[in-house]
Amino acid sequence: MRSGLKILDVPEPRGANALRIGERVLMPLAYPRTCDLLDRSGFRVRTIDNSELLKAEAGVTCTSLIFEMASDPFLEPDQRPLELRERFR
């Protein structure tokens, strides 16, 4: 460990193609061992089936939009801060 970072050896080719959103890490279902490694390392993993995009070598990072949100986008609408509930109604 260096500078408070922990390096994880990803067990699958292309398994490091992950996208952090809030407190979660978005991962393709195609990499179950990597998902398990991240889960055991304390990350909150959410998996998606992007198998059709993987055929074109497209991962979750290159098929995403970058945005900022004041809270976790996976929260139910009534659990979001009031200002976000008003804005995204």
C-alpha positions in Angstrom: 0.0 0.0 0.0 1.3 3.4 -0.9 -0.2 6.8 -0.1 -3.3 5.2 1.3 -4.1 3.4 -1.9 -4.4 -0.4 -2.2 -3.5 -2.0 -5.5 -5.7 -5.0 -6.5 -4.5 -7.5 -9.0 -7.5 -8.1 -11.3 -8.0 -11.8 -12.0 -9.7 -11.4 -15.4 -8.5 -9.7 -18.7 -10.3 -6.4 -19.0 -11.8 -6.9 -15.5 -10.5 -3.5 -14.4 -13.0 -1.8 -16.6 -15.1 -0.5 -13.8 -16.9 2.7 -13.2 -17.3 4.2 -9.7 -20.6 6.0 -9.2 -21.1 7.5 -5.8 -20.3 4.8 -3.3 -20.8 2.0 -5.8 -18.7 0.4 -8.5 -20.5 -0.5 -11.7 -19.1 -3.7 -13.2 -20.0 -6.0 -16.2 -21.5 -9.4 -15.3 -18.8 -10.8 -17.6 -16.2 -10.5 -14.8 -17.5 -12.4 -11.8 -14.1 -13.0 -10.2 -13.3 -9.3 -10.4 -16.7 -8.4 -8.9 -16.1 -10.8 -6.1 -12.6 -9.4 -5.5 -14.0 -5.9 -5.3 -16.8 -7.0 -3.0 -14.4 -8.8 -0.6 -12.2 -5.6 -0.7 -15.1 -3.5 0.7 -16.5 -2.0 -2.5 -20.3 -1.9 -3.1 -20.5 -3.6 -6.5 -23.5 -3.3 -8.9 -23.4 -5.5 -12.0 -24.9 -4.9 -15.4 -25.3 -7.1 -18.5 -23.4 -5.2 -21.2 -22.5 -8.4 -23.2 -23.6 -6.8 -26.5 -21.4 -3.8 -25.9 -18.5 -6.1 -24.9 -18.6 -7.7 -28.3 -17.5 -4.4 -29.7 -14.9 -4.1 -26.9 -16.9 -1.3 -25.3 -16.7 -1.2 -21.5 -18.7 0.6 -18.8 -16.2 3.5 -18.8 -16.3 4.3 -22.5 -20.1 4.0 -22.8 -20.8 6.3 -19.9 -21.5 10.0 -19.3 -19.6 11.8 -16.5 -21.8 13.9 -14.2 -21.7 15.1 -10.7 -24.5 14.5 -8.2 -24.8 15.6 -4.6 -26.0 12.1 -3.5 -25.8 8.5 -4.5 -27.8 8.1 -7.8 -28.9 4.6 -6.7 -30.9 5.9 -3.8 -34.6 5.7 -4.1 -36.2 9.1 -5.0 -37.6 9.6 -1.5 -34.2 8.9 0.1 -32.4 11.6 -1.9 -31.8 15.1 -0.4 -34.8 17.4 -0.7 -33.1 19.7 -3.2 -32.5 16.8 -5.6 -36.0 15.5 -5.2 -37.3 18.9 -6.2 -34.9 19.3 -9.1 -35.4 15.8 -10.7 -39.2 15.5 -10.2 
